[in-house]
Amino acid sequence: MTSATTPPPDRPLILGVSGASGLIYAVRALKWLLTANYSIALVASKASHMVWQAEENSKMPTEPAAQAQFWRDRAGVPTAGQLTCYRSGDVAAAIASGSYRARGMVVMPCSMSTVGKLAAGLSGDLLERAADVQLKEGRPLVIVPRETPLSLIHLRNLTTLAEAGAAIVPAIPAWYHRPQSIEDLVDFVVARALDRLDVDCVPLRRWEGPIEPAEPGEAD
């Protein structure tokens, strides 16, 4: 696991936050990445602002510096790591270029609208452009779709992205690590998504084989 006191490689990780329900996934990812001193470039879509308002009854700032402080406050990490936020319409931002040296990108949560646009090669905003760049440059792109049920169109679009090189990590938690809270369930998905970027900074009880059954009358 990456030490919170040892800076990891300086290539930033791009975090895209689309307008799917489940923005807690982005918050928890930021918590662990910043705590481990990673450098994060974050871009939130316009739709994510509306979802945040609906889920948290609060307004996400649009100005980059204010938004960075907003995300840090939600993640509970006031100073560690580096966080740079970009406006969704800033398609001339650094992360829009293939010459920008990123370690990869994760879109978490990822809406089916974003999945469809990426599968079609469309880049209407900075999030979509940055994701498209990862594919064309052969860098890791991790998609964390949060939708159910999935239509045939959704499945075909996800298949197209997988064929193009993206990793598809659905927001489906496990229970073998014996979660005690919603955050534990969320962290499982975050950890599995970051695994695809070779990033290990989430404290997670990983599977190590069958757990010995409790003795009769012994608490589980």
N, C-alpha and C positions, 0 to 999 in steps of 0.2 A: 504494500500500500504506500502511496506517495506520502511523504512526511509533510506536515503542515509548516515545517520550518525550513525545508529544503526546496528552493524554487525549481519547478520542473522546466523542461525546455521552453525557450522564449517564444516559440511560434504560437500565436493565439488560437484558441478554439472558438469557432463561431456558433452561437446559440440563436436559433431562429424560433420565435414564439408566434404561432399562427392563431387564427380565431377559432380554435377548437375548445370545447369545454375541458377543464382540467389544468388550469394554469399553475396549480400547485406543483405539477411536475417540473416546470421551469424554475419555480422558486426553490425547490429542494435541490435541483441540479446546481443552481447558483450557490446555494449554501455550501455544498461540499466542494465544489470547484474553487470558489474563492478562499475557503478555509485552507485548502491545500496550495494556495498561492498561484493558481493558474491565471493566465491572462485570457479574458473573455471579451469577445466582440459580440454584442447583442443587438438584434434587430427584431422588433415586434411589429406585426402587421397592423393595419388600421382596424381590422375586425377584432384583434385581440384586445383593443381598448374597450370595445363594446362588451366583450365577454367578461373582462375584469369588472366592469361596472355591474354586470348582472350577477356575477359570482361573489364579489367581495363588497359591493355597494360603495366603491370608492373609485376615484378617477386617476388613471395613469397619466402622468405628464407626457407631453410630446417633445419638449425641449430636452436635448440629450443629457446635459449635466443633471438636470432635475430628475430625469428618468433613471439615471444611474443611482442617484441617492434613493429614489423610490424603491428600486429593486434591492438595494443593499438593506434598506430598512425591513423589507418583507423577508429577506433571507436571514436577517439577524447577523450580518457580517459587515460591521462598519468600516473596516480598514484593510483587511487582508486581501491579497490578490490584486488584479487589475481588471477594471470593468469599464468598457467603452460602449456607449449606446449610440445607435444611429437612427435617424428618421427613416420611416418606411419608404418615403418617396425619394430619398437621397440616392438615386441610382448611380451617382458619380463618386460614391464613397469608396474608400480603399478596398473593402471586402467585395466590391463588385468586379474587381479585376483579377484575372488569372495570375498576374504577377505578384499579388499579395500572398505572402507566405503564411498560410494557415495550416494547422495540423489536421483540419477537417471541420465538419459541421454537423450539428444535430438539430433537427427541427422537432421541438417537443413542447407542447403537444402539436400534432400536425392535423389540420383539417382535411377533409376530402376534397374541398375546393383547391387547396394548395397542392395536394397529391395530383389532382387532375391536371393542373397547370404545369407542374413539373414534368409529368409524364408526356405532355404535349410539347414540351420545350418552350413554354411561354414564360416570359419574365416581365410581369407587370409592375413589380415593386422590388425593393432592395432584397427582401428575404428570398424571393423567387430567383432573382439574378445570382445571389451569392450561392444558393443551392445548385443552380445550373452550372456555375463555375466549378464547383467541386467535382461534378460529374465529368465535365469536359477536360479537367486537368488530371483526372484519375485519382483524386483525393477522396478520403472517406466521407460519405454522406449517410447519416443515420436518420431514418424517418420513424417517428413514434406516433403512429395513427391512433386517434381516440375517437372511435365511432362504432356503433352497433345498432342494428345488424348491418352487414356489409352487402351492398348490391353487387351484381355482376360487373357493373361499370367500375365500382370501387376496386374490386378484386383484379380486374384487368389492368387498371391504372397502377396498382401496387406491383403487379407482375412486371409491367413495363419498366418501372423504376428499379426493381430487383435485377432485371436483365441488363439494365444500363449500369449497374454496379452499386446501387444503393443498398444499404442494410435496412431491412424492415423489422422493427422491434415494437410490436403492438403493446399498448398499455394494459398488459394482463399480468397481474401480480401472482405470486406463488404463496403457499402457506407453510411449506416445510421449514422455513426459518422461524416459524412461530411468531408472527407479527402481533404486537400488542397495541398498535395504534394505526390510524390512517397513514401517518407519516411513514411507518414501517412498510406498509404496502406500497406507497409511492416510491420509497427509496429502493425497493427491489427493482422496479422498472427502470429507475434512473441508473442504478448500478449496471444493469444488463445493457442499457443503451450505451453507456460510457465504455463498457467492455469492448464495444466494436471500434472504439477509438484508442484502445490500449491505455485507457485511463482508469486507474483503480484508486479512488479516493473516498468511496462511500463505505462506511462501516457496515458490512453485510455478512451475516452468517451463511456461508456458502455450503452447498451440498457436499458432504464428505462420506456418504454412505448411510445405510440404515441406522436409525437411532434405536438403542436398546429399549425394548418395551418396559414399562414400569411394572414393578412387582404388584401382585394383587393387593388392593387397598392403599397403594401408594399414589400420592397425587401426581398427575401428569405434569 
